[in-house]
Amino acid sequence: MVLVPTTLPDVPARPSLAERAAACLAPSPGGLRERKKRARREALVEAAQTLVLERGFDAVTVEDICAEVGVSPRTFFNYFPSKDDAVLGLEDLAVRPEIVAVFVGGGPTGALLDDLEVVVADVLAQQVVTPERMARTLELVQREPHLVTRHVAWVEGHRAELVDMFLARRAVRPFVPDPELLALVVMSLLRASTLEWQQHDREGEPVDHLPTVVGQLRALLQDSRAPDPAAR
């Protein structure tokens, strides 16, 4: 005879995204200095995009962009390696070193998708691309096709960095998915979280919508494992 318990055992709830992020050591640096740097960077991008849309790429110099913002070329190159990067608004998508260290070591939970969510959240928390910026960037790429080459190189560089991070984790805590696939998942989660944010009238920040996107991914994976009634 099989005994069926009258009450279900307690199942530990999955730690929240905030709890998992807190397990990755130090919080993201903030403060007035960081906010000023962010504001200056955004001003440089806005000036670069506005001038190029008005005059054309070849008619705009780094000096022109600096004059609009009131900074020196030396300051400009502290933020961007080239005019192309400023026009595209490209920035480093690098995960903070303390987050990488915990992830590569198999943490913070040991569950790959949960830990991947923490990595993506760290990147999203450091940047916000508004719909207006996105629209301007798309228009600039259409007008100046050579910018596509730089953008592709930027994406490839970050993809390679992500692959290296996943390879390092797999050496410590083996997993099945291909690191190349996981790198693409990260890029997709970044994009999907931003879209979710836009679709909800930019409520909060893109990182606030990441759990919803990951939840949709989990539902898709669970659904794909369920038997297809039509196949019976």
Residue pairs with C-beta under 8 A, 6 or more apart in sequence:
14 114
15 23
15 109
15 114
17 117
17 118
17 121
17 210
17 211
20 108
20 109
20 114
20 115
20 117
20 118
21 108
21 118
21 121
21 122
23 102
23 107
23 108
23 109
24 98
24 99
24 102
24 103
24 107
24 108
24 118
24 122
25 98
25 99
25 101
25 102
26 98
28 96
28 122
28 125
28 126
40 69
40 71
40 75
40 79
41 79
41 91
43 69
44 65
44 69
44 71
44 76
44 79
44 80
44 86
45 86
45 87
45 89
45 133
47 65
47 68
47 69
48 60
48 65
48 83
48 86
48 87
49 87
49 89
49 133
49 136
49 137
49 140
50 68
51 60
51 64
51 65
51 68
52 60
52 87
52 140
52 144
53 136
53 139
53 140
53 143
56 143
57 87
57 140
57 143
57 144
57 146
57 147
60 83
61 83
62 73
62 76
62 77
62 83
62 86
63 73
65 76
65 83
65 86
66 72
66 73
66 75
66 76
76 86
79 86
80 86
80 90
82 150
84 90
84 147
84 150
85 150
85 154
87 140
87 144
87 147
88 137
88 140
88 141
88 147
88 150
88 151
88 154
89 129
89 133
89 137
90 150
90 151
90 154
91 127
93 123
93 127
93 158
93 190
94 123
94 158
94 161
95 103
95 119
95 122
95 123
95 165
96 122
99 118
99 119
99 122
100 119
100 165
102 108
103 115
103 118
103 119
103 165
103 169
104 165
104 168
104 169
104 172
105 169
105 172
105 173
106 169
106 172
106 173
107 115
108 115
108 118
109 115
110 173
112 175
112 177
113 214
113 217
113 218
116 182
116 185
116 186
116 189
117 189
117 210
117 211
117 214
119 165
119 186
120 186
120 189
120 190
120 193
120 210
121 207
121 210
123 186
123 190
124 190
124 193
124 194
124 205
124 206
124 207
124 210
125 205
125 207
128 205
128 206
129 194
130 202
131 198
131 202
140 147
141 147
141 148
141 151
155 187
158 187
159 180
159 183
159 184
159 187
162 179
162 182
162 183
162 186
162 187
163 179
163 180
163 182
163 183
166 179
166 182
166 183
167 179
169 175
170 179
189 210
189 213
189 214
189 217
192 213
193 206
193 207
193 209
193 210
193 213
194 206
196 206
196 209
196 212
196 213
197 203
197 204
197 205
197 206
197 208
197 209
200 209
